[in-house]
Amino acid sequence: MDAHDEVPTPAATRRDRNRQRVKERVYASAMTLISQKGYAGASVEEIAEHADVARGTFFNHFPRKEALINAWAEARRERLMERLEQAGLEQRRPGQGPADRPGSAEGLRQCLAVLGALNEEEPELSRAMLTAWVRTGRPLEEEPYLGAILAELVETGRARGEIATGLSSEQVGEALRDLYLGALYRWTRRAARGEDPGRLTGELVSVLDLVLHGLAARERPAGTGHSPN
């Protein structure tokens, strides 16, 4: 048997499970305190105390506090993919064609509705972590996976003749991602000012409809326009 093929001992497996449970407890405590106090207001010491672990144990699982942002972003991504799969909007599988997915307009609406719901289910945590995500420069460092998901939905529409073929699916996907982030920032800013933030999902769908239907005024049928004075 090769050394790489060794089966983990029960003791090692048990240690791994215990380590994972502690990490999950620390993460859950961090998210609870950040929801209550904001990212900057929740210290490592408070998170460790809430999780009933030593301060050093926090750093055993998260090398620095900013690692919580990465963990939150990854957890959010996993939840998004689960919701999209439930809605039949997961990224295309081998052998899956455009006809196997919802139409582009409906698919994009469903995708943005899922994104809105994920934020509205945990509004305080979403706003706190979004603020930290931006302030630590994460939007400039991370791969824009959301843009790729939206681009696939756009490509489905192109293949079906629902979206103009002269447009780049990748460019449209990135533009829709930018519109999503803009709506998310406004939703966060209104709450920070003590204003009613409104429904994020509704704003996202409205912005999408604006893109789908365009800004250009439709030409009036003959005889319906105002006559000049």
C-alpha positions in Angstrom: 0.0 0.0 0.0 1.3 3.4 -0.9 1.7 6.0 1.9 -0.8 8.2 0.2 -3.4 5.4 0.3 -3.3 5.1 4.1 -6.8 5.1 5.6 -7.2 7.7 8.3 -7.3 6.3 11.8 -10.5 6.7 13.9 -8.6 9.0 16.2 -7.5 11.3 13.4 -11.0 11.3 11.9 -12.5 12.2 15.3 -9.9 15.0 15.7 -10.8 16.4 12.3 -14.5 16.3 13.2 -13.9 18.1 16.5 -11.8 20.7 14.8 -14.5 21.3 12.2 -17.1 21.7 14.9 -15.0 24.2 16.7 -14.4 26.2 13.5 -18.2 26.2 12.8 -18.9 27.4 16.3 -16.4 30.2 16.0 -17.8 31.2 12.6 -21.4 31.2 13.9 -20.4 33.3 16.9 -18.7 35.8 14.6 -21.7 36.1 12.4 -24.0 36.6 15.4 -21.9 39.4 16.9 -21.2 41.0 13.5 -25.0 41.1 12.9 -25.5 42.8 16.2 -22.4 45.1 16.3 -21.1 45.4 12.8 -17.9 44.0 11.5 -15.6 46.6 13.0 -17.5 46.5 16.3 -17.1 42.7 16.9 -13.6 42.1 18.2 -11.7 38.8 18.0 -11.7 38.7 21.8 -15.5 39.0 21.9 -16.0 36.4 19.2 -13.7 33.9 21.0 -15.5 34.5 24.3 -18.9 34.1 22.6 -17.7 30.8 21.1 -16.2 29.7 24.5 -12.8 29.2 23.1 -9.4 30.8 23.7 -8.3 33.8 21.6 -5.6 31.6 20.1 -8.1 29.0 19.0 -9.7 31.7 16.8 -6.5 32.2 14.9 -6.0 28.4 14.6 -9.0 28.5 12.3 -8.9 32.0 10.9 -5.4 33.4 10.5 -6.7 37.0 10.8 -10.1 38.6 11.2 -10.4 39.3 7.5 -10.5 35.6 6.9 -14.1 35.7 8.2 -15.0 37.8 5.1 -13.7 35.0 2.8 -15.6 32.4 4.8 -18.8 34.4 4.6 -18.4 35.0 0.9 -17.8 31.3 0.2 -20.8 30.3 2.3 -22.9 32.9 0.5 -21.7 31.5 -2.9 -22.6 27.9 -1.8 -26.1 29.0 -0.8 -26.6 30.9 -4.0 -25.6 27.8 -6.1 -28.0 25.6 -4.0 -30.9 28.0 -4.6 -30.1 28.3 -8.3 -30.0 24.5 -8.6 -33.4 24.3 -6.9 -34.8 26.8 -9.5 -33.2 24.9 -12.4 -30.7 27.7 -13.0 -27.5 26.1 -12.1 -24.5 26.5 -14.4 -24.9 24.3 -17.5 -24.1 20.6 -17.1 -22.6 18.5 -19.9 -25.3 17.6 -22.4 -27.6 20.3 -21.2 -28.9 22.6 -23.9 -30.7 26.0 -23.9 -34.1 24.3 -24.2 -33.5 22.6 -20.8 -33.5 26.0 -18.9 -36.0 28.8 -18.3 -36.1 31.6 -20.9 -33.5 34.3 -20.5 -35.8 37.0 -19.0 -37.4 34.6 -16.5 -34.1 33.0 -15.7 -32.5 36.4 -15.0 -35.4 37.5 -12.9 -35.3 34.3 -10.8 -31.5 34.7 -10.4 -31.8 38.3 -9.1 -34.8 37.3 -6.9 -32.6 34.6 -5.3 -29.8 37.2 -4.7 -32.3 39.6 -3.2 -33.8 37.0 -0.9 -30.4 35.9 0.4 -29.6 39.4 1.5 -33.1 40.1 2.9 -33.1 36.9 5.0 -30.2 38.3 7.0 -30.3 42.0 6.4 -28.0 43.2 9.3 -25.4 40.5 8.5 -25.6 41.1 4.8 -25.1 44.9 5.2 -22.2 44.5 7.7 -20.3 41.9 5.7 -20.9 43.8 2.4 -19.4 46.9 4.0 -16.4 44.9 5.2 -16.1 43.2 1.8 -15.9 46.5 0.0 -13.6 48.3 2.6 -11.0 45.4 2.4 -10.9 45.6 -1.4 -12.5 42.2 -2.1 -14.4 43.3 -5.2 -11.1 44.1 -6.8 -9.5 40.8 -5.9 -12.1 38.1 -6.3 -13.1 36.4 -9.5 -16.6 37.7 -10.6 -18.3 34.4 -10.5 -21.7 36.0 -10.4 -21.0 37.7 -13.7 -20.3 34.3 -15.2 -23.6 32.9 -13.9 -25.5 35.8 -15.4 -23.5 35.5 -18.7 -24.6 31.9 -19.0 -28.3 32.9 -18.7 -27.7 35.6 -21.3 -26.1 33.1 -23.6 -29.2 30.9 -23.2 -31.2 33.8 -24.4 -28.9 34.4 -27.4 -29.2 30.7 -28.4 -33.0 31.0 -28.3 -33.1 34.2 -30.2 -34.4 36.1 -27.2 -31.4 38.4 -26.9 -29.6 40.2 -29.7 -26.7 38.1 -31.1 -24.4 41.1 -31.5 -24.0 41.5 -27.7 -21.3 39.9 -25.7 -22.8 37.5 -23.1 -19.8 38.1 -20.8 -20.1 41.9 -21.1 -23.8 41.8 -20.4 -23.3 39.4 -17.5 -20.7 41.8 -16.0 -23.0 44.8 -16.5 -25.9 43.0 -14.7 -23.5 42.1 -11.9 -22.6 45.8 -11.6 -26.3 46.7 -11.5 -26.9 44.1 -8.7 -24.0 45.5 -6.7 -25.2 49.1 -7.2 -28.7 48.2 -5.9 -27.1 46.3 -3.0 -25.0 49.3 -2.1 -28.0 51.7 -2.2 -30.0 49.3 0.0 -27.2 49.2 2.5 -26.6 53.0 2.5 -30.3 53.7 3.1 -30.3 51.5 6.1 -27.1 53.1 7.4 -28.8 56.5 7.2 -31.8 55.3 9.2 -34.1 55.3 6.2 -36.4 52.6 5.1 -34.2 50.5 2.9 -37.1 49.1 0.9 -37.3 45.7 -0.8 -34.1 44.8 -2.4 -35.7 42.1 -4.5 -38.2 44.5 -6.0 -35.5 47.0 -6.9 -33.4 44.3 -8.6 -36.3 43.1 -10.7 -37.1 46.8 -11.6 -33.5 47.4 -12.7 -33.5 44.2 -14.8 -36.8 45.2 -16.5 -35.2 48.6 -17.3 -32.3 46.8 -19.0 -34.5 44.3 -20.8 -36.9 46.9 -22.2 -34.3 49.7 -22.7 -34.4 53.4 -22.2 -35.2 54.5 -25.7 -38.6 56.0 -26.2 -40.8 53.8 -28.4 -41.9 55.4 -31.7 -45.5 56.6 -31.5 -48.0 55.3 -34.0 -49.0 57.8 -36.6 -51.7 60.2 -35.4 -51.1 59.6 -31.7 -48.5 62.3 -31.1 -49.2 65.8 -29.9 -49.7 68.3 -32.8 -47.4 71.3 -32.7 -48.8 74.6 -31.6 
